[in-house]
């Protein structure tokens, strides 16, 4: 294939990635991933920021993982500073799939505490994958500040991320069980219970944590 033919194919792929029909976009992402070309990376990253369909975004991520990290990681790291929550979230998701720990310094405290729940959850998952062993205690200390945040899905996501860090969470989680905020205490207790019994449902762990917290309050008042 000549250089001109390659350029024509890339131009067509870029147009297809922006097509109004999601099935066309899906096929385009599949084609780009099947035959990786570094010249397509920018278009893939840009589409991730705006693609409305989950299954197409997953194919875009797959296509990016098919390219070399030296090409994809710098562009994805740049996306972490985007004002668009989806751009940040999808870049984090893709970085976690690539698994290149050179991206770890880009997982900042601002991302781990992002006001957008979807971004924060994705940052927690990415951080657990990318953090080197020596950074895991510091990461746990940041994650524990998010206890009590959001609804059930967000809290379960945080619990799973904390548990994935292993033994380093023990002292930090224990301290959180005595936090003045009842929401933080209950979430910390539920996380600890889930860690001890991974097969337990999160809702059951939350209910048990509430009972423990209530007993603690009653003892203090008595």
BATORTI-740272 format. One record per residue: residue in one letter; x, y, z of N, C-alpha, C, O, CB in turn. Coordinates in steps of 0.05 Angstrom, whole numbers, padded with zeros to 5 digits, always signed. Atoms other than C-alpha are relative to their C-alpha. Glycine has a CB too. Layout:
// BATORTI-740272
AXYZXYZXYZXYZXYZ;...
***
This chain:
// BATORTI-740272
X+00017-00024+00000+00000+00000+00000+00018+00025+00000+00036+00027+00016-00019+00000+00024;X-00016-00024+00002+00027+00068-00020-00006+00019+00023-00026+00016+00037-00005+00014-00027;X+00004-00020-00021+00035+00126+00028-00026+00016-00004-00040+00022+00015+00024+00019+00001;X+00024-00015+00006-00021+00163-00007-00025-00017+00007-00045-00006+00017-00001+00007-00030;X+00023+00017-00007-00068+00103+00001-00003-00002+00030-00026-00003+00040+00004-00028-00012;X+00002+00001-00030-00051+00099+00075-00012+00026+00010-00029+00024+00028+00028-00003+00011;X+00012-00026-00009-00067+00173+00083-00029+00001-00006-00045+00011+00010+00015+00023-00014;X+00029+00001+00007-00133+00163+00047-00016-00017+00020-00037-00009+00028-00003-00011-00029;X+00013+00018-00019-00151+00105+00093-00003+00014+00027-00024+00011+00040+00015-00026+00003;X+00001-00013-00026-00135+00146+00155-00020+00023+00000-00035+00026+00019+00028+00012+00008;X+00020-00021+00003-00176+00205+00130-00028-00011+00001-00046+00000+00014+00004+00016-00026;X+00027+00012+00001-00235+00159+00117-00007-00011+00028-00030-00009+00037+00000-00023-00020;X+00005+00011-00027-00227+00127+00186-00008+00023+00019-00026+00020+00035+00025-00014+00011;X+00007-00023-00017-00229+00196+00220-00028+00009-00006-00042+00016+00013+00020+00023-00005;X+00028-00008+00007-00293+00213+00183-00019-00020+00011-00040-00013+00022-00003+00003-00030;X+00018+00020-00010-00324+00147+00202-00002+00001+00030-00024-00006+00041+00010-00028-00009;X+00001-00002-00029-00306+00157+00275-00020+00022+00010-00029+00022+00032+00027+00006+00011;X+00019-00021-00007-00350+00219+00274-00027-00003-00013-00044+00015-00012+00012+00027-00009;X+00025+00005+00014-00407+00189+00234-00024+00000+00019-00020-00007+00043+00001-00028-00015;X+00023-00002-00018-00477+00199+00262-00011-00028+00008-00025-00030+00028-00022+00016-00014;X+00009+00028-00006-00491+00123+00260+00021-00013+00019+00044-00017+00011-00004-00016-00026;X-00019+00012-00019-00459+00090+00322+00012-00026-00010+00034-00033-00003-00013-00005+00026;X-00011+00025+00010-00451+00024+00285+00023+00005-00020+00042-00010-00021-00022-00016-00015;X-00022-00008+00018-00408+00059+00233+00025+00008+00017+00047+00001+00011-00008+00024-00019;X-00022-00008-00017-00366+00090+00289+00013-00024+00013+00037-00026+00016-00010+00019+00022;X-00011+00024-00012-00359+00022+00322+00018-00015-00020+00040-00024-00012-00023-00019+00009;X-00016+00014+00020-00334-00010+00258+00025+00015-00006+00046+00003-00011-00016-00004-00026;X-00024-00016+00005-00286+00047+00247+00021-00004+00022+00044-00007+00016-00007+00030-00003;X-00018+00005-00022-00256+00039+00316+00012-00028-00001+00036-00031+00004-00014+00005+00027;X-00010+00028+00003-00250-00036+00305+00021-00001-00022+00042-00014-00019-00024-00019-00007;X-00019+00001+00023-00215-00025+00238+00026+00013+00008+00048+00003+00001-00012+00014-00024;X-00024-00014-00008-00166+00025+00268+00016-00017+00019+00041-00017+00018-00007+00027+00012;X-00015+00017-00019-00149-00022+00324+00011-00025-00012+00032-00035-00004-00019-00008+00023;X-00009+00024+00013-00142-00081+00278+00025+00005-00016+00043-00012-00018-00022-00011-00019;X-00024-00008+00015-00091-00044+00236+00011+00026+00012+00006+00047+00001-00006+00004-00031;X-00009-00024-00014-00057+00004+00285+00018+00018-00017+00035+00009-00032+00015-00007+00025;X-00017-00020+00013-00027+00068+00257+00002+00023+00019-00019+00035+00026-00012+00008-00028;X-00003-00022-00020+00002+00121+00303-00013+00026-00009-00020+00043+00008+00029+00005+00005;X+00013-00025+00009-00028+00175+00259-00030+00001+00006-00043+00022+00004+00003+00002-00030;X+00028+00001-00008-00097+00152+00282-00005+00006+00029-00028+00010+00037-00012-00027-00007;X+00003-00002-00029-00084+00161+00356-00015+00025+00008-00032+00025+00025+00027-00001+00014;X+00013-00026-00007-00104+00234+00360-00030-00001-00005-00045+00008+00012+00013+00023-00016;X+00029+00001+00007-00171+00221+00326-00014-00018+00021-00037-00012+00029-00004-00011-00028;X+00013+00018-00020-00185+00163+00374-00003+00014+00027-00024+00012+00040+00017-00026+00004;X+00001-00014-00026-00168+00204+00436-00021+00022-00001-00037+00025+00018+00027+00012+00007;X+00020-00022+00002-00210+00263+00412-00028-00011+00000-00046+00001+00011+00005+00016-00025;X+00027+00011+00001-00269+00218+00398-00009-00011+00027-00032-00010+00034-00002-00023-00021;X+00006+00010-00027-00265+00187+00467-00013+00022+00017-00031+00016+00034+00025-00010+00014;X+00010-00022-00017-00280+00256+00497-00029+00006-00005-00042+00019+00012+00017+00024-00006;X+00027-00009+00007-00347+00263+00461-00018-00023-00007-00042-00019-00011+00001+00019-00023;X+00016+00023+00008-00371+00193+00443-00022-00006+00020-00016-00012+00043+00018-00025-00005;X+00021+00004-00020-00440+00183+00474-00007-00029+00006-00018-00035+00027-00025+00013-00011;X+00007+00028-00003-00446+00107+00465+00022-00015+00015+00046-00015+00008-00005-00013-00027;X-00019+00014-00017-00413+00064+00519+00016-00021-00016+00040-00023-00015-00014-00013+00023;X-00014+00022+00014-00398+00005+00473+00019+00010-00021+00039-00003-00028-00021-00018-00013;X-00018-00012+00020-00366+00051+00421+00025+00010+00016+00048+00007+00006-00013+00023-00016;X-00023-00010-00016-00323+00083+00476+00019-00023+00007+00043-00021+00007-00010+00014+00025;X-00016+00024-00007-00300+00013+00497+00017-00009-00024+00039-00018-00021-00018-00023+00010;X-00015+00008+00024-00280-00002+00425+00022+00021-00005+00044+00013-00014-00019-00002-00024;X-00021-00020+00003-00242+00064+00422+00023-00005+00019+00046-00003+00011-00012+00028+00005;X-00021+00007-00020-00205+00045+00485+00016-00024-00009+00041-00024-00008-00012-00005+00028;X-00014+00024+00010-00189-00023+00456+00019+00008-00023+00042-00002-00024-00020-00021-00010;X-00017-00009+00023-00163+00010+00392+00025+00014+00010+00047+00011-00001-00016+00018-00019;X-00023-00015-00011-00118+00055+00434+00020-00020+00013+00044-00016+00011-00009+00021+00020;X-00018+00020-00012-00090-00005+00472+00016-00015-00021+00036-00028-00014-00016-00019+00018;X-00014+00014+00021-00069-00034+00406+00024+00015-00011+00040+00005-00026-00019-00007-00023;X-00022-00016+00008-00021+00023+00394+00022+00000+00022+00017-00008+00044-00009+00029-00006;X-00021+00000-00019+00046+00032+00428-00004+00021+00022-00013+00043+00016+00027+00005-00014;X+00004-00019-00022+00044+00065+00497+00015+00026-00004+00006+00048+00004+00009-00012+00026;X-00015-00025+00004+00097+00115+00476-00015+00019-00018-00010+00044-00017+00027-00007-00013;X+00017-00018+00017+00047+00142+00425-00025+00008+00015-00034+00031+00013-00007-00015-00026;X+00026-00006-00012-00017+00138+00466+00002+00014+00027-00014+00032+00032-00015-00026+00003;X+00000-00010-00028+00003+00153+00538+00003+00030+00002-00012+00043+00016+00022-00013+00015;X-00002-00029-00002+00027+00225+00527-00026+00015-00007-00033+00034+00006+00023+00010-00017;X+00025-00014+00008-00037+00244+00491-00022-00004+00021-00038+00014+00026-00009-00010-00027;X+00020+00006-00021-00081+00210+00544+00006+00016+00025-00013+00026+00038-00001-00030+00006;X-00007-00016-00024-00043+00245+00600-00008+00029-00005-00018+00042+00014+00031-00002+00005;X+00008-00028+00006-00056+00312+00565-00031+00003+00004-00040+00024+00013+00007+00007-00030;X+00029+00000-00003-00131+00294+00566-00009+00003+00029-00031+00012+00035-00012-00024-00012;X+00008-00001-00029-00130+00290+00642-00003+00029+00010-00014+00034+00031+00022-00014+00017;X+00004-00028-00007-00127+00366+00643-00023+00013-00015-00028+00037-00013+00026+00016-00007;X+00023-00010+00015-00188+00373+00599-00022+00010+00018-00026-00001+00040-00011-00021-00019;X+00023-00009-00016-00247+00414+00626-00025-00018-00003-00044-00016+00012-00008+00028-00008;X+00022+00018+00005-00293+00359+00598+00003-00025+00018+00022-00040+00016-00001-00008-00030;X-00002+00024-00017-00308+00305+00651+00003-00026-00015+00019-00043-00007-00025-00001+00017;X-00002+00025+00014-00317+00251+00599+00028-00004-00012+00038-00026-00012-00020+00000-00023;X-00027+00002+00011-00249+00267+00568+00019-00010+00022+00036-00028+00017+00010+00027-00011;X-00017+00009-00022-00216+00259+00636-00006-00029+00008+00013-00045+00011-00004+00018+00025;X+00008+00027-00008-00255+00197+00654+00009-00021-00020+00020-00042-00012-00030-00002+00004;X-00007+00020+00020-00244+00161+00589+00031-00003-00003+00041-00025-00008-00012+00007-00027;X-00029+00002+00001-00170+00178+00588+00011-00016+00023+00029-00033+00020+00013+00029+00001;X-00008+00016-00023-00163+00150+00658-00006-00030-00004+00010-00047+00002-00014+00010+00026;X+00007+00028+00005-00200+00087+00638+00019-00013-00020+00027-00036-00015-00029-00001-00011;X-00018+00011+00020-00156+00077+00577+00028-00004+00011+00041-00024+00005+00001+00018-00024;X-00027+00003-00012-00092+00089+00617+00000-00025+00018+00021-00039+00019+00007+00025+00017;X+00000+00024-00017-00114+00035+00666+00001-00025-00016+00012-00045-00008-00026+00001+00018;X+00000+00023+00018-00125-00013+00608+00028-00004-00012+00037-00027-00016-00021+00003-00022;X-00027+00002+00011-00056+00003+00579+00019-00010+00021+00037-00026+00016+00009+00028-00012;X-00015+00010-00022-00025-00006+00647+00029+00009+00001+00045-00003+00015-00001-00029+00001;X-00027-00010+00000+00038+00034+00634+00004+00018+00024-00008+00039+00026+00006+00016-00027;X-00003-00015-00025+00063+00059+00701+00014+00026-00003+00017+00042+00016+00015-00017+00020;X-00011-00027+00005+00098+00118+00670-00022+00021+00002-00017+00045+00005+00013+00001-00028;X+00023-00019-00003+00028+00149+00673-00006+00006+00029-00022+00025+00034-00024-00011-00014;X+00008-00003-00028+00025+00144+00749+00003+00029+00010-00016+00038+00023+00018-00018+00016;X-00002-00028-00010+00052+00215+00764-00023+00018-00009-00028+00038+00004+00026+00012-00008;X+00022-00017+00010-00007+00243+00724-00025-00005+00015-00044+00011+00012-00004-00006-00030;X+00024+00006-00016-00058+00212+00772+00002+00017+00025+00012+00008+00046-00003-00031+00007;X-00003-00020-00022-00061+00273+00817-00022-00002+00021-00042-00015+00017+00001+00028-00012;X+00020-00002-00021-00098+00287+00881-00025+00013-00010-00047+00007-00001+00011+00015+00024;X+00023-00014+00012-00143+00333+00841-00018-00020-00015-00043-00017-00013+00008+00022-00018;X+00016+00020+00014-00166+00274+00798-00012-00020+00020-00035-00028+00016+00017-00015-00020;X+00010+00019-00020-00173+00227+00858-00023+00012+00017-00039-00003+00028+00022-00009+00018;X+00021-00014-00015-00219+00279+00890-00018+00016-00019-00031+00035-00010+00011+00018+00023;X+00015-00015+00020-00251+00304+00826-00030+00003+00008-00041-00017+00018+00002-00014-00028;X+00028-00004-00008-00320+00334+00839-00020-00017-00016-00042-00022-00007-00008+00029-00002;X+00017+00018+00016-00349+00291+00783+00004-00029+00009+00026-00039+00008+00006+00004-00031;X-00003+00028-00011-00364+00222+00812+00011-00019-00020+00027-00037-00013-00027-00009+00009;X-00009+00019+00021-00352+00186+00746+00030+00003-00004+00045-00017-00007-00014+00005-00026;X-00029-00005+00003-00283+00218+00739+00015-00011+00024+00035-00025+00021+00006+00030-00004;X-00013+00009-00025-00265+00204+00812+00001-00031+00001+00022-00042+00007-00014+00011+00024;X+00000+00029+00000-00286+00131+00807+00020-00012-00019+00034-00031-00013-00028-00010-00006;X-00018+00011+00019-00246+00120+00745+00029+00006+00008+00047-00010+00004-00005+00013-00028;X-00027-00006-00010-00186+00155+00776+00008-00019+00022+00032-00028+00024+00001+00029+00011;X-00007+00019-00022-00190+00109+00837+00009-00027-00013+00029-00039-00004-00024-00005+00019;X-00006+00026+00013-00190+00047+00792+00027+00002-00014+00043-00017-00013-00022-00008-00019;X-00026-00004+00014-00133+00074+00749+00023+00001+00019+00044-00010+00014-00001+00025-00018;X-00021-00004-00020-00092+00093+00810+00008-00027+00012+00032-00032+00015-00008+00019+00022;X-00006+00026-00011-00097+00023+00839+00017-00017-00019+00035-00032-00011-00026-00015+00007;X-00014+00015+00021-00072-00006+00773+00029+00011-00004+00048-00005-00007-00015+00000-00026;X-00025-00013+00008-00016+00044+00762+00020+00006+00023+00043+00009+00018-00006+00025-00015;X-00017-00009-00023+00011+00060+00832+00022-00021+00005+00016-00045+00007-00017+00004+00025;X-00021+00018-00008+00079+00030+00847-00003-00008+00030-00017+00006+00045+00028+00012-00005;X+00003+00010-00027+00086-00009+00912+00005+00021+00021-00009+00023+00041+00018-00024+00005;X-00008-00020-00020+00120+00048+00949-00019+00024+00002-00017+00039+00021+00028+00010-00007;X+00019-00022-00001+00063+00096+00933-00027-00008+00010-00045+00009+00012-00003+00012-00028;X+00027+00010-00007+00005+00053+00956-00010+00010+00027-00034+00015+00029+00001-00030+00000;X+00008-00011-00026+00004+00078+01028-00010+00029-00003-00031+00037+00007+00022-00002+00021;X+00007-00028+00005+00002+00150+01004-00027+00001-00015-00044+00018-00010+00022+00015-00015;X+00025+00001+00016-00053+00132+00954-00023-00007+00019-00044+00006+00017+00002-00020-00022;X+00022+00007-00019-00094+00099+01009-00008+00023+00018-00032+00027+00023+00009-00024+00018;X+00006-00023-00017-00088+00161+01052-00017+00021-00015-00034+00035-00003+00026+00014+00009;X+00016-00018+00016-00118+00202+00995-00028-00011-00004-00048+00002-00001+00013+00007-00027;X+00026+00013+00005-00173+00152+00979-00018+00000+00025-00042+00004+00022+00004-00028-00009;X+00017+00001-00024-00196+00148+01051-00014+00026+00006-00034+00027+00020+00018-00009+00024;X+00013-00026-00004-00212+00222+01050-00027+00002-00015-00042+00020-00011+00018+00023-00009;X+00025+00000+00016-00268+00204+01001-00021-00018+00012-00043-00020+00001+00006-00009-00028;X+00020+00017-00013-00304+00157+01049-00025+00016+00007-00023+00039+00015+00012-00012+00026;X+00025-00014-00005-00377+00175+01056-00011+00016-00023-00032+00027-00022+00003+00018+00024;X+00008-00016+00023-00380+00207+00988-00020-00015-00018-00018-00039-00022+00025+00007-00016;X+00018+00010+00021-00437+00197+00939-00019-00022+00009-00024-00027+00032+00016-00010-00022;X+00020+00021-00004-00488+00142+00932+00013-00028+00001+00037-00030+00004-00021+00000-00021;X-00009+00028-00004-00483+00066+00936+00022-00007-00021+00042-00019-00013-00023-00019-00002;X-00019+00008+00021-00447+00057+00869+00028+00013+00004+00048+00000+00002-00010+00008-00028;X-00025-00014-00005-00394+00110+00885+00014-00012+00024+00038-00016+00024-00005+00030+00004;X-00012+00010-00025-00383+00083+00955+00011-00028-00004+00032-00035+00006-00020+00000+00022;X-00010+00027+00006-00377+00011+00930+00026+00001-00016+00044-00014-00012-00021-00016-00014;X-00023-00003+00016-00327+00033+00878+00025+00008+00017+00047-00003+00013-00004+00021-00022;X-00022-00008-00018-00284+00067+00931+00008-00023+00018+00032-00028+00022-00008+00025+00017;X-00006+00023-00017-00289+00007+00977+00017-00020-00015+00037-00030-00004-00025-00013+00011;X-00015+00019+00016-00265-00039+00922+00028+00010-00006+00047-00006-00005-00015-00006-00026;X-00027-00011+00006-00207+00007+00905+00018-00001+00025+00041-00008+00023-00002+00029-00010;X-00016+00002-00025-00185+00011+00978+00008-00029+00005+00031-00034+00012-00017+00012+00023;X-00006+00028-00005-00190-00064+00986+00022-00011-00018+00039-00027-00010-00025-00017-00003;X-00020+00009+00020-00148-00074+00923+00028+00008+00008+00048-00004-00001-00007+00010-00027;X-00026-00009-00009-00091-00037+00957+00012-00018+00021+00036-00017+00026-00002+00028+00011;X-00011+00020-00018-00084-00092+01008+00005+00010+00029-00009+00028+00038+00025-00011-00010;X-00005-00005-00028-00055-00089+01078+00005+00029+00008+00001+00037+00031+00022-00017+00010;X-00007-00028-00006-00033-00016+01073-00024+00016+00010-00021+00037+00022+00012+00013-00024;X+00023-00015-00008-00105+00005+01085-00008-00004+00029-00024+00011+00040-00024-00007-00018;X+00009+00007-00027-00110-00027+01154+00000+00023+00020-00021+00029+00031+00017-00022+00010;X+00000-00021-00020-00087+00030+01199-00017+00024-00008-00029+00037+00009+00028+00009+00006;X+00014-00023+00010-00118+00084+01156-00030-00005+00002-00045+00013+00010+00008+00007-00029;X+00028+00007-00001-00185+00049+01152-00009-00002+00029-00031+00007+00036-00006-00027-00015;X+00007+00002-00028-00184+00034+01226-00005+00028+00012-00024+00032+00028+00022-00015+00016;X+00003-00028-00010-00174+00108+01241-00026+00012-00009-00039+00028+00005+00024+00017-00008;X+00025-00012+00011-00233+00126+01196-00025-00011+00014-00046+00002+00013-00002-00006-00030;X+00024+00010-00014-00280+00082+01237-00007+00016+00025-00028+00011+00037+00005-00030+00007;X+00006-00017-00022-00276+00133+01292-00003+00030-00008-00002+00048+00008+00022-00002+00022;X+00003-00027+00011-00286+00194+01247-00025+00013+00012-00045+00000+00016-00001+00000-00031;X+00024-00014-00011-00334+00247+01275-00024-00001-00019-00047+00000-00010+00007+00029+00005;X+00022+00001+00020-00375+00242+01210-00012-00028+00000+00003-00047-00007+00010+00009-00028;X+00012+00027+00000-00424+00184+01216+00000-00014-00027+00003-00038-00029-00029+00001+00010;X-00001+00011+00027-00425+00175+01141+00027-00012-00006+00029-00033-00019-00007+00021-00021;X-00028+00010+00004-00349+00166+01140+00003-00026+00016+00014-00045+00006+00021+00021+00008;X-00003+00023-00017-00352+00118+01199-00014-00025-00012-00002-00047-00013-00011+00005+00028;X+00016+00022+00011-00406+00075+01167+00013-00012-00025+00014-00036-00029-00028+00008-00005;X-00013+00009+00025-00370+00072+01100+00026-00015+00007+00032-00035-00006+00006+00024-00018;X-00025+00013-00008-00304+00054+01134-00006-00028+00012+00008-00047+00005+00015+00017+00021;X+00008+00025-00011-00338-00001+01174-00009-00020-00021-00002-00044-00021-00021+00003+00022;X+00010+00017+00021-00373-00028+01113+00023-00010-00018+00023-00033-00027-00021+00016-00018;X-00023+00008+00016-00308-00028+01074+00017-00022+00014+00026-00041+00002+00018+00024-00006;X-00015+00020-00015-00273-00066+01130-00014-00027+00000-00002-00048-00002+00004+00010+00029;X+00016+00025+00000-00329-00117+01133+00002-00014-00027+00004-00038-00029-00030+00006+00007;X-00001+00011+00027-00327-00126+01058+00028-00012-00005+00031-00032-00020-00006+00022-00021;X-00028+00011+00002-00251-00136+01062+00002-00027+00013+00015-00046+00003+00020+00021+00012;X-00002+00025-00015-00259-00190+01114-00017-00022-00014-00009-00046-00012-00010+00004+00028;X+00017+00019+00013-00315-00223+01075-00007+00010-00028-00029+00022-00032-00026-00005+00017;X+00004-00010+00027-00309-00208+01000-00026-00009-00013-00037+00004-00031+00022-00008-00018;X+00025+00011+00012-00371-00251+00985-00025+00014+00012-00047+00010+00001-00002-00029+00005;X+00023-00014-00012-00415-00207+01029-00009+00022-00019+00007+00035-00031+00008+00012+00028;X+00010-00022+00017-00460-00159+00992+00006+00027+00013+00007+00029+00037-00030-00003-00004;X-00007-00026-00011-00442-00086+00999-00023+00011+00017-00018+00024+00038+00007+00019-00023;X+00023-00011-00015-00512-00067+01022-00002-00013+00028-00008+00000+00047-00026-00005-00015;X+00000+00014-00026-00509-00120+01077+00023+00011+00017+00019+00015+00042+00003-00030-00003;X-00023-00012-00016-00441-00092+01098-00007+00027+00010+00000+00034+00032+00025+00001-00018;X+00008-00027-00008-00470-00022+01100-00020-00002+00024-00017+00013+00043-00013+00016-00023;X+00020+00003-00021-00529-00045+01143+00013-00009+00026+00007+00001+00048-00022-00020-00008;X-00015+00009-00023-00482-00081+01190+00016+00023+00012+00018+00026+00037+00018-00024-00007;X-00016-00023-00009-00438-00019+01194-00017+00020+00015-00009+00032+00035+00015+00013-00023;X+00018-00019-00013-00498+00024+01212-00007-00010+00028-00009+00006+00046-00025+00003-00017;X+00007+00011-00026-00516-00023+01268+00023+00003+00020+00019+00011+00043-00007-00030-00002;X-00023-00004-00017-00445-00021+01295+00003+00029+00008+00009+00035+00032+00026-00009-00014;X-00002-00029-00006-00444+00055+01290-00021+00008+00020-00016+00024+00038-00002+00016-00026;X+00022-00007-00018-00511+00060+01325+00006-00010+00029+00001+00004+00048-00026-00012-00010;X-00008+00011-00026-00486+00015+01382+00021+00017+00013+00021+00022+00037+00009-00028-00003;X-00021-00017-00010-00425+00059+01388-00011+00026+00011-00002+00036+00032+00020+00005-00021;X+00012-00025-00009-00467+00122+01393-00015-00004+00026-00014+00012+00044-00019+00012-00022;X+00015+00005-00024-00512+00090+01445+00018-00003+00024+00012+00006+00046-00017-00026-00004;X-00019+00004-00022-00452+00070+01487+00011+00027+00009+00015+00031+00033+00023-00019-00008;X-00011-00026-00007-00424+00140+01484-00021+00017+00015-00014+00031+00034+00008+00016-00026;X+00021-00016-00013-00491+00171+01504-00007-00011+00027-00014+00004+00046-00025+00000-00017;X+00006+00012-00026-00500+00121+01560+00022+00006+00020+00020-00003+00043-00003-00030-00003;
***
